[in-house]
Amino acid sequence: MKTAKNRKNMQTVPGGSSRSDDDRRKRKEIADEVKIHLEDVGMTRPQLEEKVGRSQSTMDHFFAGSFSDRLLKRVEHAFGRRFGRSSGIAPQEWGGYAQEATANIAGSYLTLRNDFKDPNAICAYVTTIEWSTIDHAHIFEGQLVQKPKIDGHGLTFREERRFDSKYSHRGQVWMPGGQFLYLVSAYGDGRLRAAIASLPDKGKMTGIQLSLYNPRGAAFTPAAAPIAFVKREKIADGELGYLKPGQAGYEGYLELLQQAAADVVFALPPLQNNLAK
């Protein structure tokens, strides 16, 4: 009876071997990870099938979680990276935090920031934070811009549904000492962009966005603005976009950004006095 029960929890996979329920679950997680990476790099299923030299039927089995170790190695070779090797601990360079400690951080956030060109206007878009491979923090426009020097998993973020979509960013989430979040975008050519935000408090994070702004064409200048993240399960299209005074929702967003600005210390010199002299 015990043998019969065990057989019910086993599955035969291509190659004649059998796998347990736990192994099937892990392989389905790997297949889902490959699927996400496939979308991130802009590769189609037929292109992957050609790269690994396997039929559509075989790859359908793969994405269902039924595959051999040999096939997984071919897929990993095609992408130049490994899948499913998560220790549940982020790299020390990111803060060395545990995946279990990020449950209240992962999710989608309504993101608000004053526009650098017109500070009276508010940019509203979505930021998604999730536990994934480090590679995901270095993919821009479907391309891996640089191979990370470290391997593993951690929190990554990506901006979505921006009205100016060509400026959407993605990157790493650092959490040193578990005190603040640093959302860092590295472009592979020395440029950096970062937001420093508080840890979630009742689903809200506030902080400051540090970036570059080019008011005169190719002439860039450092820029900073308060930023607010409000966690939401669903975010309607009508809540997003480029809002100006008088538009629906503007006053509520402005209040959130005023609170964010109050949470940040700005050590500014008395510029007006200097100019008067």
C-alpha positions as CSV (number, residue, x, y, z in Angstrom):
1,M,0.0,0.0,0.0
2,K,2.8,2.4,0.8
3,T,4.4,1.7,-2.5
4,A,1.2,2.3,-4.4
5,K,0.7,5.6,-2.5
6,N,4.2,6.8,-3.4
7,R,3.5,6.0,-7.1
8,K,0.5,8.3,-7.1
9,N,2.9,11.1,-6.1
10,M,5.3,10.4,-8.9
11,Q,5.3,11.5,-12.5
12,T,7.1,10.0,-15.5
13,V,9.0,12.6,-17.6
14,P,10.7,12.4,-21.0
15,G,13.6,10.0,-20.6
16,G,11.7,7.5,-18.5
17,S,12.5,8.8,-15.0
18,S,9.9,9.7,-12.3
19,R,9.7,12.8,-10.2
20,S,8.0,13.6,-6.9
21,D,5.3,16.3,-6.4
22,D,7.9,18.6,-4.8
23,D,10.3,18.2,-7.8
24,R,7.4,18.9,-10.2
25,R,6.6,22.1,-8.3
26,K,10.2,23.3,-8.4
27,R,10.4,22.5,-12.1
28,K,7.2,24.4,-12.8
29,E,8.7,27.4,-10.9
30,I,11.8,27.2,-13.1
31,A,9.7,27.1,-16.2
32,D,7.7,30.1,-15.1
33,E,11.1,31.9,-14.4
34,V,12.2,31.1,-17.9
35,K,8.9,32.4,-19.3
36,I,9.3,35.7,-17.6
37,H,12.9,36.0,-18.8
38,L,11.8,35.2,-22.3
39,E,9.4,38.1,-22.2
40,D,11.9,40.4,-20.7
41,V,14.5,39.9,-23.4
42,G,11.9,40.1,-26.2
43,M,12.4,36.5,-27.5
44,T,9.5,34.5,-29.0
45,R,8.8,30.8,-28.3
46,P,9.8,29.8,-31.9
47,Q,13.1,31.7,-31.5
48,L,13.8,29.8,-28.3
49,E,12.8,26.5,-29.9
50,E,15.4,27.2,-32.7
51,K,18.1,28.1,-30.2
52,V,17.7,25.0,-28.2
53,G,17.0,22.8,-31.2
54,R,13.8,21.3,-29.8
55,S,10.3,21.0,-31.2
56,Q,7.3,23.1,-30.1
57,S,5.8,20.0,-28.4
58,T,8.9,19.4,-26.4
59,M,9.0,23.1,-25.3
60,D,5.3,23.0,-24.4
61,H,6.2,20.2,-22.0
62,F,9.1,22.3,-20.7
63,F,6.8,25.3,-19.9
64,A,4.4,22.9,-18.2
65,G,7.2,21.9,-15.9
66,S,7.9,18.5,-17.4
67,F,11.5,18.4,-18.7
68,S,14.9,16.7,-18.2
69,D,18.0,18.2,-16.7
70,R,19.6,18.0,-20.1
71,L,16.9,20.2,-21.7
72,L,17.2,22.7,-18.9
73,K,21.0,23.0,-19.5
74,R,20.3,23.7,-23.2
75,V,17.9,26.5,-22.3
76,E,20.4,27.9,-19.8
77,H,23.1,27.8,-22.4
78,A,20.8,29.6,-24.9
79,F,20.3,32.5,-22.4
80,G,23.8,32.4,-20.9
81,R,22.5,32.2,-17.3
82,R,21.1,29.7,-14.8
83,F,17.5,29.4,-13.6
84,G,16.0,28.2,-10.3
85,R,19.1,28.6,-8.1
86,S,17.7,30.9,-5.5
87,S,19.1,30.8,-2.0
88,G,16.4,33.2,-0.7
89,I,19.1,35.7,0.3
90,A,19.9,38.8,-1.6
91,P,23.6,39.7,-2.4
92,Q,25.5,41.4,0.4
93,E,26.0,44.3,-2.0
94,W,22.2,44.8,-2.0
95,G,21.9,44.5,1.8
96,G,21.9,40.7,2.3
97,Y,18.2,40.6,3.1
98,A,16.1,37.5,3.2
99,Q,13.2,36.9,0.7
100,E,10.9,36.2,3.7
101,A,11.5,39.7,5.0
102,T,10.3,41.3,1.7
103,A,6.7,40.1,1.7
104,N,5.3,43.5,2.7
105,I,7.5,45.3,0.1
106,A,6.8,43.2,-3.0
107,G,3.9,44.4,-5.1
108,S,2.6,47.1,-7.4
109,Y,2.7,50.8,-6.4
110,L,1.0,53.9,-7.7
111,T,4.0,56.2,-8.1
112,L,3.9,60.0,-7.9
113,R,6.6,62.5,-8.7
114,N,6.7,66.2,-9.5
115,D,7.8,66.9,-13.1
116,F,11.3,68.3,-13.4
117,K,10.3,70.7,-16.2
118,D,7.1,71.9,-14.6
119,P,7.1,71.2,-10.8
120,N,3.4,72.1,-10.6
121,A,2.7,69.0,-12.8
122,I,2.6,65.5,-11.3
123,C,3.8,62.3,-13.1
124,A,1.7,59.2,-12.1
125,Y,2.7,55.7,-13.1
126,V,3.2,52.2,-11.7
127,T,6.3,50.7,-10.1
128,T,6.3,46.9,-9.5
129,I,8.7,45.4,-7.0
130,E,9.3,41.7,-7.0
131,W,11.7,38.9,-6.1
132,S,13.6,37.8,-9.2
133,T,17.0,37.1,-10.7
134,I,19.6,39.8,-10.6
135,D,19.7,39.7,-14.5
136,H,16.2,41.3,-14.5
137,A,17.6,44.5,-13.0
138,H,19.9,44.9,-16.0
139,I,17.5,44.5,-18.9
140,F,16.6,47.6,-20.8
141,E,14.5,47.7,-24.0
142,G,14.6,43.9,-24.1
143,Q,18.3,43.6,-24.0
144,L,20.7,42.6,-21.1
145,V,22.9,45.7,-21.1
146,Q,25.6,44.2,-18.9
147,K,26.2,40.8,-17.3
148,P,26.0,41.3,-13.5
149,K,29.2,40.6,-11.7
150,I,27.3,38.7,-9.0
151,D,24.7,35.9,-9.4
152,G,21.6,35.2,-7.4
153,H,18.2,36.7,-6.6
154,G,16.9,39.8,-4.9
155,L,14.2,42.5,-5.1
156,T,14.1,44.2,-8.5
157,F,11.8,47.0,-9.7
158,R,10.4,48.1,-13.0
159,E,8.3,51.1,-14.0
160,E,5.2,50.5,-16.0
161,R,2.4,52.4,-17.8
162,R,4.3,55.7,-17.9
163,F,2.8,58.3,-20.3
164,D,6.4,58.8,-21.4
165,S,7.1,55.1,-21.8
166,K,10.5,55.6,-23.5
167,Y,11.9,56.8,-20.1
168,S,10.7,53.8,-18.1
169,H,13.3,52.4,-15.8
170,R,14.1,49.2,-14.0
171,G,16.8,48.1,-11.6
172,Q,17.9,46.9,-8.3
173,V,16.4,47.3,-4.8
174,W,18.9,47.7,-2.0
175,M,17.9,47.5,1.6
176,P,21.0,48.0,3.8
177,G,20.3,47.4,7.5
178,G,16.6,47.1,6.7
179,Q,16.1,50.8,7.2
180,F,15.6,52.4,3.8
181,L,15.1,51.2,0.2
182,Y,17.3,52.3,-2.6
183,L,15.8,51.8,-6.1
184,V,18.9,51.9,-8.3
185,S,19.0,51.8,-12.2
186,A,22.4,51.1,-13.7
187,Y,22.6,51.4,-17.5
188,G,26.0,49.7,-18.0
189,D,27.7,52.8,-19.2
190,G,28.4,54.5,-15.8
191,R,25.1,56.3,-15.5
192,L,23.0,55.8,-12.4
193,R,19.5,56.9,-11.3
194,A,18.2,56.3,-7.8
195,A,15.3,56.8,-5.5
196,I,15.7,56.6,-1.7
197,A,12.5,55.7,0.0
198,S,11.2,54.8,3.5
199,L,10.1,51.2,4.3
200,P,6.3,50.7,3.7
201,D,4.1,52.2,6.4
202,K,0.4,51.2,5.9
203,G,1.2,50.5,2.2
204,K,2.9,53.9,1.6
205,M,6.6,54.8,1.0
206,T,8.0,58.3,0.6
207,G,11.4,59.6,-0.3
208,I,13.4,61.5,-2.9
209,Q,14.1,60.8,-6.6
210,L,17.7,61.6,-7.8
211,S,18.2,61.8,-11.5
212,L,19.4,64.0,-14.4
213,Y,17.4,66.5,-16.3
214,N,18.2,68.1,-19.7
215,P,16.4,71.4,-20.0
216,R,18.7,72.5,-22.8
217,G,19.0,69.5,-25.2
218,A,22.2,67.6,-24.6
219,A,23.1,69.7,-21.5
220,F,22.2,67.6,-18.4
221,T,21.9,68.9,-14.9
222,P,21.4,67.1,-11.6
223,A,17.7,67.0,-10.5
224,A,15.8,65.9,-7.4
225,A,12.1,65.6,-6.5
226,P,10.0,64.1,-3.8
227,I,8.5,60.8,-4.7
228,A,5.6,58.7,-3.2
229,F,4.7,55.0,-3.6
230,V,1.2,53.9,-2.7
231,K,0.7,50.1,-2.7
232,R,-2.4,49.0,-4.7
233,E,-3.7,45.6,-5.9
234,K,-5.4,47.3,-8.8
235,I,-4.5,50.6,-10.5
236,A,-6.9,52.0,-13.1
237,D,-5.6,53.8,-16.2
238,G,-7.6,56.9,-15.1
239,E,-5.3,57.2,-12.1
240,L,-2.2,57.5,-14.2
241,G,-0.7,60.1,-16.6
242,Y,0.5,63.7,-16.5
243,L,-1.7,65.7,-14.1
244,K,-1.9,69.5,-13.9
245,P,-3.7,71.7,-11.4
246,G,-7.4,71.5,-11.7
247,Q,-7.5,68.0,-13.1
248,A,-9.4,65.2,-11.2
249,G,-7.2,63.6,-8.6
250,Y,-4.6,66.3,-8.6
251,E,-5.2,67.7,-5.2
252,G,-5.0,64.2,-3.5
253,Y,-1.7,63.5,-5.3
254,L,-0.3,66.9,-4.4
255,E,-1.1,66.3,-0.7
256,L,0.8,63.0,-0.8
257,L,3.9,64.7,-2.4
258,Q,3.8,67.5,0.1
259,Q,3.9,64.8,2.8
260,A,6.8,63.1,1.0
261,A,8.7,66.5,0.8
262,A,8.1,67.0,4.5
263,D,9.7,63.6,5.2
264,V,13.0,64.6,3.5
265,V,15.7,66.9,4.8
266,F,16.7,69.5,2.2
267,A,19.8,71.4,3.3
268,L,19.6,74.4,0.9
269,P,21.6,77.6,1.2
270,P,19.8,81.0,1.2
271,L,20.0,81.4,-2.5
272,Q,17.9,84.6,-2.6
273,N,20.1,86.3,-0.1
274,N,23.2,85.4,-2.1
275,L,21.7,86.7,-5.3
276,A,20.8,90.0,-3.6
277,K,24.4,90.6,-2.7
